[in-house]
Amino acid sequence: MRILAIIPARAGSQRLPGKNWRLLAGRPLADYAMAAANEAALLTDIVVNSDSEEVLALGHGYANFHCIPRPAALSTERSPAIDYVTHTLACMEAMGKPAYDAVAIIQPTSPFTLAADIDATVALLAESGADTAVSITEIPHDLNPLKLKVLREERLEPYFEPEAGRMAAHDLPKVYIRNGAVYVTTLETIRNGEIIGPDCRGYLMPRERSVDINDAFDWRLAEFLLLG
């Protein structure tokens, strides 16, 4: 399969300004994703797509990367991912690149993603014949949906259904969530305007590699895991 990898790194971040080039344990945050993508074996082309000069300069440090400036209209907080994906595909087509079979989005906010995680998610898509393969992690048992409650006039009541005595981890079903690190989607699905198609498969990553940095608390957690 021909895989176009995109590392999308906007300049704007409301909760943690400038986070994509902010130094995490001495390295710009976005560099972790770039290094993992650079080491992955199953990516055909790698693009850094950003409206940040700092991030684009970082991408230029990798000899085999393509660095594509993102238009301001596609760089707002509300800009959907499908817009920068189709913009990147159009730019690569204009460069004369042959058509791709799938697009892999590698998020710069997930600094613990390994090259092996990227390759495994790509392989899952290829082997399953699904529309999409994404990285996931298991939700801790104390956050299991069956434990969620609401307050009604100070009375704690089930949000979904009664626990019915299912309080221990072994009594509860395993539940998973996308961890935001890697998304791999067929070109056909992208052409249909979707990042995640109807048939989506999950590649399991451990909790300690599933930190998705969105705010200052996430940043401090990542620093702790990296530096101890």
RAMO-V13992 format. One record per run of one state. SS is the DSSP state (hx for helix, st for strand, lp for the rest). FROM is the first residue (numbers start at 1). TO is the last residue. Records with the same first field share a line. If there is no record, write none. Layout:
SS=FROM-TO / FROM-TO
//
This chain:
lp=1-2 / 9-18 / 22-22 / 25-26 / 40-44 / 51-52 / 60-64 / 70-71 / 75-80 / 95-101 / 107-114 / 129-131 / 139-140 / 144-144 / 148-148 / 153-154 / 159-168 / 172-175 / 192-199 / 205-206 / 210-215 / 228-228
st=3-8 / 23-24 / 27-28 / 45-50 / 65-69 / 102-106 / 132-138 / 149-152 / 155-158 / 176-186 / 200-204
hx=19-21 / 29-39 / 53-59 / 72-74 / 81-94 / 115-128 / 141-143 / 145-147 / 169-171 / 187-191 / 207-209 / 216-227
//
